[in-house]
Amino acid sequence: MLKTFIQRPVLSTVISIIIVVLGIIGLMTLPVEQYPDIAPLPYGYQPPIVEPMQK
């Protein structure tokens, strides 16, 4: 199967374009209610302090 894609690069390109187009159509038609919930950061969350490395 991999040999088919190597011998026919146009087929690979067409399949890639179809996948991208279907993904864009899916994004456009998916209602906002079906997007996953994103949890907010906890109150008072502080990112870790990054200290420079010593040589």
SEPAZA-364367 format. One record per residue: residue number from 1; residue in one letter; y negated, x, z of N, C-alpha, C, CB in turn. Coordinates in pm, 1 decimal. Atoms other than C-alpha are relative to their C-alpha. Glycine has a CB too. Layout:
SEPAZA-364367
> NUM,a,Y,X,Z,Y,X,Z,Y,X,Z,Y,X,Z
...
END
This chain:
SEPAZA-364367
> 1,m,118.5,82.4,0.0,0.0,0.0,0.0,-125.8,87.4,0.0,0.7,-94.0,120.7
> 2,l,113.6,-90.6,-2.4,-237.7,284.6,79.6,-21.7,62.7,-136.6,20.2,108.4,105.3
> 3,k,8.6,-58.5,133.4,-158.0,431.6,-260.5,-73.4,-93.7,-96.2,140.4,31.6,-53.4
> 4,t,67.5,98.6,85.5,-280.0,108.2,-424.7,-151.2,11.3,14.1,45.8,-143.0,35.2
> 5,f,144.5,-8.9,-22.0,-622.9,143.2,-263.7,-56.7,131.3,-51.2,-31.8,-15.5,147.8
> 6,i,46.7,-128.4,52.0,-647.2,507.4,-364.9,-6.0,-3.7,-152.5,92.0,114.6,47.3
> 7,q,-3.7,5.5,145.6,-550.0,434.5,-725.0,-98.7,-101.9,-56.5,140.0,-33.0,-46.7
> 8,r,91.0,104.7,47.6,-776.8,128.4,-749.7,-120.3,-11.6,94.3,74.1,-136.6,-10.9
> 9,p,115.7,4.6,-89.7,-1110.9,199.5,-580.2,-83.7,-126.8,-17.0,-87.3,121.2,-23.2
> 10,v,75.7,123.6,21.6,-1268.6,-111.9,-736.5,59.2,-111.5,85.5,0.8,-40.1,-150.4
> 11,l,-65.8,100.1,-83.3,-1011.0,-329.3,-559.1,-41.5,18.3,145.9,153.8,9.4,-14.3
> 12,s,42.0,-27.5,-136.6,-1099.1,-160.3,-228.9,-143.1,-45.8,23.7,13.2,148.5,30.6
> 13,t,139.4,39.8,-12.2,-1469.3,-220.4,-288.6,-13.3,-151.3,3.9,-81.9,56.9,-115.0
> 14,v,7.3,146.7,5.8,-1418.5,-587.3,-377.7,51.3,-60.6,130.8,82.2,-54.3,-120.4
> 15,i,-53.7,52.0,-126.3,-1203.8,-648.2,-68.4,-98.8,24.2,114.0,136.3,65.9,32.6
> 16,s,99.0,-29.6,-103.9,-1464.9,-478.1,152.0,-119.0,-94.3,-8.8,-47.5,144.9,-11.1
> 17,i,112.8,91.1,18.6,-1744.3,-689.5,3.9,38.3,-141.7,43.0,-46.5,0.7,-147.2
> 18,i,-45.0,134.1,-40.3,-1541.0,-1007.9,55.5,3.9,-10.6,152.4,140.1,-31.2,-59.7
> 19,i,-5.3,2.6,-146.6,-1483.0,-918.7,421.8,-140.3,-7.4,59.8,73.5,124.2,53.3
> 20,v,137.8,2.3,-49.8,-1853.7,-852.5,476.3,-63.5,-136.4,-23.3,-83.9,109.6,-67.8
> 21,v,58.0,131.4,30.8,-1956.0,-1176.6,303.6,58.1,-106.9,91.4,24.8,-37.4,-147.7
> 22,l,-60.8,97.3,-90.9,-1706.8,-1377.8,509.9,-53.0,16.2,142.3,152.4,14.5,-1.0
> 23,g,58.0,-23.3,-132.3,-1843.1,-1216.1,827.0,-140.6,-56.0,10.5,-1.7,148.4,31.3
> 24,i,136.2,54.0,-0.6,-2200.6,-1307.2,734.7,3.3,-152.9,0.4,-79.5,51.5,-122.3
> 25,i,-13.7,146.1,1.2,-2095.1,-1664.9,654.9,42.8,-49.2,138.6,103.0,-45.1,-108.1
> 26,g,-43.3,37.9,-133.9,-1918.2,-1679.6,991.2,-113.3,5.7,100.8,112.5,89.2,45.0
> 27,l,114.3,-9.4,-91.0,-2230.5,-1562.5,1173.9,-99.0,-113.2,-22.3,-70.2,133.9,-17.0
> 28,m,96.5,105.9,30.7,-2446.1,-1819.0,996.6,49.6,-138.0,43.4,-30.1,-1.2,-149.1
> 29,t,-52.0,133.5,-28.2,-2214.5,-2112.0,1064.1,44.7,-17.8,144.7,115.1,-29.8,-91.6
> 30,l,-45.0,11.1,-138.1,-2114.1,-2033.8,1425.3,-112.9,-54.1,86.7,48.5,136.6,53.1
> 31,p,105.4,54.4,-86.0,-2309.3,-2253.4,1667.5,-29.9,94.0,117.2,40.5,-138.7,52.8
> 32,v,42.4,-87.8,-108.5,-2504.2,-2077.1,1941.5,83.4,-26.2,125.6,-150.0,-19.8,30.0
> 33,e,-78.9,34.2,-118.5,-2296.7,-2259.0,2204.9,131.9,77.3,3.5,27.5,-150.8,3.7
> 34,q,-128.1,-69.2,4.0,-1988.2,-2068.5,2089.8,-12.9,151.4,13.8,70.7,-32.5,-128.0
> 35,y,17.3,-143.1,-24.9,-2141.3,-1723.1,2137.3,47.2,30.1,141.9,-149.1,43.8,-20.2
> 36,p,-44.5,-31.3,-136.7,-1995.1,-1544.2,2440.9,-118.5,14.0,94.8,83.0,129.2,1.2
> 37,d,104.5,-13.8,-101.0,-2195.6,-1552.4,2762.3,-17.9,147.4,33.7,34.4,-81.7,127.4
> 38,i,31.3,-136.7,-38.6,-2370.0,-1230.3,2854.5,-49.4,-4.0,143.2,-106.0,64.8,-95.5
> 39,a,36.8,0.3,-141.0,-2386.0,-1168.8,3226.4,-121.4,89.4,20.8,118.4,46.9,88.2
> 40,p,116.6,-85.1,-28.1,-2722.7,-1043.2,3350.2,38.5,112.2,96.8,-116.7,-84.4,58.9
> 41,l,-24.4,-110.2,-93.0,-2739.6,-717.3,3539.2,-22.6,-48.1,142.6,-91.6,121.1,-31.9
> 42,p,18.9,40.4,-139.5,-2705.1,-754.1,3916.4,-141.1,32.3,47.4,103.0,68.9,90.4
> 43,y,134.8,-20.6,-52.6,-3032.8,-784.9,4106.4,-5.9,132.3,75.2,-41.9,-117.0,92.6
> 44,g,16.6,-127.8,-67.6,-3154.4,-446.9,4221.2,86.8,111.0,-58.4,31.0,-16.0,145.4
> 45,y,-83.9,-102.8,62.1,-2925.4,-256.9,3984.8,-86.0,118.3,-39.3,75.0,-56.0,-123.3
> 46,q,70.3,-121.0,37.7,-3037.3,99.9,3945.7,95.6,87.9,-79.4,-54.9,74.7,124.9
> 47,p,-88.0,-88.4,77.7,-2893.9,317.1,3669.4,17.1,132.8,73.5,-57.1,23.7,-143.2
> 48,p,-24.0,-127.0,-68.2,-2742.3,643.9,3788.4,-104.6,104.1,-38.4,139.9,52.1,-32.6
> 49,i,98.3,-106.5,23.1,-2976.0,939.9,3821.4,72.2,115.2,-68.9,-67.6,47.4,134.8
> 50,v,-59.9,-109.6,75.8,-2898.4,1208.1,3566.4,-71.3,127.8,37.4,-7.8,-25.3,-153.5
> 51,e,58.5,-127.1,-37.1,-2951.7,1558.4,3691.7,36.7,103.6,-105.2,47.3,44.1,140.5
> 52,p,-32.8,-102.4,99.5,-2973.6,1855.4,3456.8,112.5,90.6,48.1,-123.4,83.6,-32.9
> 53,m,-112.0,-88.9,-34.0,-2668.5,2078.5,3446.1,-53.6,141.4,22.5,109.1,-0.7,-113.0
> 54,q,38.7,-137.2,-26.4,-2702.1,2423.8,3592.3,95.0,93.6,-72.3,-1.1,28.9,151.1
> 55,k,-83.4,-97.1,71.7,-2579.7,2722.3,3396.6,63.3,96.9,95.3,-81.2,75.5,-103.7
END
